[in-house]
Amino acid sequence: MWSAEVWVRIPWAASLKDRRQVAQSLVGRLGRQANLAVAELSPDEEPRQLVLGVAAVSGSPAHARALVDAAIGAIEREGHDVVVRESGER
């Protein structure tokens, strides 16, 4: 299993509702990938900061890491600023 804590900056978000819209879109889209789990971990205080937990399970650690890296790349291609705070094999 490989997992990452992904911090996504949403500079235009004015409310938690704006952040939830982005979160639901990303969680839904990325969650449809096989062997990938995505969940929102954001605290309720900051609408401009979205925290996602992304994890992949595979028989191969390299394949699991590639799945998580592909998910992070997909978020970045949508134009979001992304910082990976924690990543690794579990």
C-alpha positions as CSV (number, residue, x, y, z in Angstrom):
1,M,0.0,0.0,0.0
2,W,1.2,3.5,-0.8
3,S,-0.5,6.6,0.5
4,A,-0.1,10.4,0.5
5,E,-1.6,13.4,2.2
6,V,-2.3,15.9,-0.6
7,W,-2.9,19.6,0.2
8,V,-4.8,21.4,-2.6
9,R,-4.9,25.2,-2.6
10,I,-8.2,26.7,-3.8
11,P,-7.5,30.4,-3.8
12,W,-11.0,31.4,-5.2
13,A,-13.0,29.5,-2.5
14,A,-15.0,31.9,-0.4
15,S,-16.8,29.3,1.7
16,L,-16.7,25.7,2.9
17,K,-19.4,25.1,0.3
18,D,-17.0,26.1,-2.5
19,R,-14.3,23.8,-1.1
20,R,-16.8,20.9,-0.7
21,Q,-17.7,21.2,-4.4
22,V,-14.1,20.8,-5.4
23,A,-13.6,18.0,-2.9
24,Q,-16.6,16.1,-4.1
25,S,-15.5,16.4,-7.7
26,L,-12.0,15.2,-7.0
27,V,-12.9,12.4,-4.6
28,G,-15.6,11.1,-7.0
29,R,-13.4,11.3,-10.1
30,L,-10.2,9.9,-8.5
31,G,-12.2,7.3,-6.5
32,R,-13.4,5.6,-9.6
33,Q,-9.8,4.5,-10.3
34,A,-9.3,0.8,-9.5
35,N,-7.2,0.1,-6.4
36,L,-7.3,3.8,-5.3
37,A,-9.1,5.2,-2.3
38,V,-9.5,9.0,-1.8
39,A,-11.0,10.8,1.2
40,E,-11.3,14.4,2.3
41,L,-9.4,15.1,5.5
42,S,-9.7,18.9,5.6
43,P,-10.4,20.7,8.9
44,D,-13.5,22.9,8.8
45,E,-11.7,26.2,9.4
46,E,-10.1,27.0,6.1
47,P,-12.2,27.1,2.9
48,R,-9.1,27.7,0.7
49,Q,-7.3,24.6,1.8
50,L,-8.4,21.1,0.8
51,V,-6.6,18.1,2.3
52,L,-7.1,14.7,0.6
53,G,-5.9,11.3,1.7
54,V,-5.0,9.2,-1.3
55,A,-4.1,5.5,-0.9
56,A,-3.5,2.7,-3.4
57,V,-3.3,-1.0,-2.7
58,S,-1.3,-3.3,-5.0
59,G,0.8,-6.4,-4.8
60,S,3.7,-4.2,-6.0
61,P,4.8,-1.2,-4.0
62,A,6.0,0.4,-7.2
63,H,2.6,0.0,-8.8
64,A,0.8,1.4,-5.8
65,R,3.1,4.4,-5.8
66,A,2.5,4.9,-9.5
67,L,-1.2,5.0,-8.9
68,V,-0.9,7.6,-6.2
69,D,1.5,9.7,-8.3
70,A,-1.0,9.5,-11.2
71,A,-3.8,10.8,-9.0
72,I,-1.6,13.7,-7.8
73,G,-0.7,14.4,-11.4
74,A,-4.4,14.5,-12.4
75,I,-5.1,17.0,-9.6
76,E,-2.2,19.2,-10.8
77,R,-3.4,19.0,-14.5
78,E,-6.7,20.5,-13.4
79,G,-4.7,23.6,-12.4
80,H,-4.7,23.2,-8.7
81,D,-1.6,24.0,-6.6
82,V,-0.6,20.8,-4.8
83,V,1.7,20.0,-1.9
84,V,2.3,16.4,-0.8
85,R,2.9,16.6,2.9
86,E,3.3,13.0,3.7
87,S,3.9,10.1,1.4
88,G,5.1,6.5,1.7
89,E,4.6,2.8,1.9
90,R,2.5,1.5,4.8
